[in-house]
């Protein structure tokens, strides 16, 4: 009984340490991690590399594949990209097994002490992230040590020896046990670490470990499958591709086990711990090399299993992304930028409608404005859930400021709608505009458009210098609004335009001036973020 309690305690420490180290690495990676998946190309090889790197950072292929399901559900990744990332995630997860295979019992207390001191006394965020990595690694290795010590008494157990002999002759039992344990604890790395801990008994051979490792690779797919239950059909296909890839890899490489085992033992003749680590790596790399050219086939198989029913629209932001705050914050920024671009487009379309006396795009502008309102609510709701994570709010300042940015984007959309209504009024009453008036509107709009462009770019890139440059643009808009107002009054007095034309003109430049104000508000939030 004491042995099992010690084993469970060691496993708990291992999982906690792995999670702490992954969080620290993820936060230390910062903006590099939060945009990396969203910027993939259609190159499967690049997707594999990215999947490997991201999984190595967050120390969990299960977490990486859940993120992939979330991205596919949000329309940020297609199935070709997702398949490459999933393959890379299987390779990246082997890093953890290599770490736990290293004998470093003597230095574990050093990692624990240094990590704890840095966590307690560090004030800077980056140092605390690094401290979490150090402390998490120490806790993970301590858990590994406890598991190994708990397994040691089995050396003298006749029942355990008989079980090992049975597993040696009936490989499918090892496969099922590996699947079962991984399904239960949701981590193939932890399952393989348990196998490494069992090597202290002296009874585990590489031949016995082989089916166990393969079973763990199948069991790890359960996490993504469960995560996809509430997702759209395309995201379900991504989870199915993960299952198909791992199962197909096992079916193809199981008959080649002798070759893989021979390669591993030739590389590492004596150390069973390293043999298991290299076996894990070789299997996943071999599976990827064999199946990467058949990405299209895996996708077609997933289409047949899940179905080809058409998806009307992808979810804008997926709640699965909340599990990884840096990724979630990055996606909020991307969606907010897209929303701002839509509001900017609406201003352009509305001005063109007014200048050209053409309201044919009335429905398009109206639909865009409706979408701006709807997406604003979606992002706001997502931000509320993300803000519940106090650590995320502290680390990612734009989470709090994005509430204000969304409000300004919505107001820009409202002013575009106001200008559209003025265009409709002009069209209905056949109001003429003087050439001077048209040129003035084009000039002040060009400055307003520049202000919106600057605000959006500075928000996306956190560029304080760019954000501050909007001040001069906004001053010019304010100055021209006053100048053009006076010039138009003089034209009205000279009877060069009608009273209604004057009212409409003044309302248009007033709306443009307010758009400039809201653009400056967005830039001001970035200047404030960068000062913190």
LINQUIDA-V787748 format. One record per backbone hydrogen bond with DSSP energy under -1.0 kcal/mol. CO is the residue of the C=O (numbers start at 1). NH is the residue of the N-H. If there is no record, write none. Layout:
BEGIN
CO/NH + CO/NH
END
This chain:
BEGIN
1/5 + 2/6 + 3/7 + 4/8 + 5/9 + 6/10 + 7/11 + 8/12 + 9/13 + 10/14 + 11/15 + 12/16 + 13/17 + 14/18 + 15/19 + 16/20 + 17/21 + 18/22 + 19/23 + 20/24 + 21/25 + 22/26 + 23/27 + 24/28 + 25/29 + 26/30 + 29/32 + 30/33 + 30/34 + 31/35 + 37/40 + 43/47 + 44/48 + 45/49 + 46/50 + 47/51 + 48/52 + 49/53 + 50/54 + 51/55 + 52/56 + 53/57 + 54/58 + 55/59 + 60/64 + 61/65 + 62/66 + 63/67 + 64/68 + 65/69 + 66/70 + 67/71 + 68/72 + 69/73 + 70/74 + 71/76 + 72/75 + 73/315 + 78/82 + 79/83 + 80/84 + 81/85 + 82/86 + 83/87 + 84/88 + 85/89 + 86/90 + 87/91 + 88/92 + 89/93 + 91/94 + 92/95 + 94/98 + 95/99 + 96/100 + 99/102 + 107/111 + 108/112 + 109/113 + 110/114 + 111/115 + 112/116 + 113/117 + 114/118 + 115/119 + 116/120 + 117/121 + 118/122 + 124/128 + 125/129 + 126/130 + 127/131 + 128/132 + 129/133 + 130/134 + 131/135 + 132/136 + 133/137 + 134/138 + 135/139 + 136/140 + 137/141 + 138/142 + 139/143 + 140/144 + 141/145 + 142/146 + 143/147 + 144/148 + 145/149 + 146/150 + 147/151 + 148/152 + 151/154 + 152/155 + 153/156 + 154/157 + 157/161 + 158/162 + 159/163 + 160/164 + 161/165 + 162/166 + 163/167 + 164/168 + 165/169 + 166/170 + 170/173 + 171/175 + 172/176 + 173/177 + 174/178 + 175/179 + 176/180 + 177/181 + 178/182 + 179/183 + 180/184 + 181/185 + 182/186 + 187/191 + 188/192 + 189/193 + 190/194 + 191/195 + 192/196 + 193/197 + 194/198 + 196/199 + 197/200 + 198/201 + 199/202 + 205/209 + 206/210 + 209/213 + 210/214 + 211/215 + 212/216 + 213/217 + 214/218 + 215/219 + 216/220 + 218/221 + 219/222 + 221/225 + 222/226 + 223/227 + 224/228 + 226/229 + 228/231 + 232/236 + 233/237 + 234/238 + 235/239 + 236/240 + 237/241 + 238/242 + 239/243 + 240/244 + 241/245 + 242/246 + 243/247 + 244/248 + 245/249 + 246/250 + 247/251 + 248/252 + 249/253 + 250/254 + 254/257 + 256/260 + 257/261 + 258/262 + 259/263 + 260/264 + 261/265 + 262/266 + 263/267 + 264/268 + 271/275 + 272/276 + 273/277 + 274/278 + 275/279 + 276/280 + 277/281 + 278/282 + 279/283 + 280/284 + 281/285 + 282/286 + 283/287 + 284/288 + 285/289 + 286/290 + 287/291 + 288/292 + 291/294 + 292/295 + 294/298 + 295/299 + 296/300 + 297/301 + 298/302 + 299/303 + 300/304 + 301/305 + 302/306 + 303/307 + 318/321 + 319/322 + 320/323 + 321/324 + 324/328 + 325/329 + 326/330 + 327/331 + 328/332 + 329/333 + 330/334 + 331/335 + 332/336 + 333/337 + 334/338 + 335/339 + 336/340 + 337/341 + 338/342 + 339/343 + 340/344 + 341/345 + 342/346 + 343/347 + 344/348 + 345/349 + 346/350 + 347/351 + 348/352 + 349/353 + 350/354 + 351/355 + 352/356 + 353/358 + 359/362 + 361/365 + 362/366 + 363/367 + 364/368 + 365/369 + 366/370 + 367/371 + 368/372 + 369/373 + 370/374 + 371/375 + 372/376 + 373/377 + 374/378 + 375/379 + 376/380 + 377/381 + 378/382 + 379/383 + 380/384 + 381/385 + 382/386 + 383/387 + 386/389 + 388/390 + 389/393 + 390/394 + 391/395 + 392/396 + 396/399 + 397/401 + 398/402 + 401/405 + 402/406 + 403/407 + 404/408 + 405/409 + 406/410 + 407/411 + 408/412 + 409/413 + 410/414 + 411/415 + 412/416 + 413/417 + 414/418 + 415/419 + 416/420 + 417/421 + 418/422 + 419/423 + 420/424 + 421/425 + 422/426 + 423/427 + 424/428 + 425/429 + 426/431 + 434/438 + 435/439 + 436/440 + 437/441 + 438/442 + 439/443 + 440/444 + 441/445 + 442/446 + 443/447 + 444/448 + 445/449 + 446/450 + 447/451 + 448/452 + 449/453 + 450/454 + 451/455 + 452/456 + 453/457 + 454/458 + 455/459 + 456/460 + 457/461 + 458/462 + 463/467 + 464/468 + 465/469 + 467/470 + 468/471 + 470/474 + 471/475 + 472/476 + 473/477 + 474/478 + 475/479 + 476/480 + 477/481 + 478/482 + 479/483 + 480/484 + 481/485 + 482/486 + 483/487 + 484/488 + 485/489 + 486/490 + 487/491 + 488/492 + 489/493 + 490/494 + 491/496 + 492/495 + 498/502 + 499/503 + 500/504 + 501/505 + 502/506 + 503/507 + 504/508 + 505/509 + 506/510 + 507/511 + 508/512 + 509/513 + 510/514 + 511/515 + 512/516 + 513/517 + 514/518 + 515/519 + 516/520 + 517/521 + 518/522 + 519/523 + 520/524 + 521/525 + 522/526 + 523/527 + 524/528 + 525/529 + 526/530
END
